[in-house]
């Protein structure tokens, strides 16, 4: 769930950065938004490689699921 909210925040900041560039906002504002974008991207990468993430479960075949409790 956190990855979805971070991804949403990343896309929202990307949109705001693009608008800042298009509308000709001061460069310090664009640089600040770019730093926020990089931070959100780093958080997304850290969450995928987190030691607290749930390990992927191997898929069970139909025969295994029939005989396992």
N, C-alpha and C positions, 0 to 999 in steps of 0.2 A: 504494500500500500504506500509505503514511503517513497518507493521508486517512482510510482505514478505521480505523486505530488511534486517530487523534485523534477521529473520530466515536464510536468505542466508548468512549473515555475521557470524552467529553462526555456521552454518555447515562448512563454509570455515575455521574458526578458529579451529573447531574440527579436521578437516583434517590436518591442519598445526601442531596442537599439536601432533597428532598421528605420523606424519612424523618426528617431532622433537624427539619423544621417540624412534622411529625405527632407526633413523640415529645416535642416541647417542649424541645429542646436549647437551651442558652444562645444568645442572639442573635449573639454574636461568632462562634460556630461556623458559623451559617447565613450570615452575611455573608462569612466566609472562603471557604466553599464556593461562594457566588455569584460571588466574584471569580475563583476557579479556573474556574468555568463560563464566565465572560466571556472569560477568557484562552484557553480551548480553542476557543471560538467564533471568536475573533480569528485563531487559528492556522488554523482551517479556511478562513476567508475569505482569509487570506494565501496559503495553499497553492493555492487555485483561481486566484488572480491572479498567481502566481509567474512571474517571467521564465524560470525553469528548468523549468517545466512543459512537457510535450511538446505541440507545436502539433497541433491537430486536422487530420487528413488528410482532404481532400475524397474523397467516395466516387467510385470509378471505375465507369463504366457497363460493361456486359458487353462492348461492342464495344471500349472502350479497353483492358480487361484482356486481351482476346484478341490485340490487336496490339502491346501493350507488352511489352518483355522482362521 
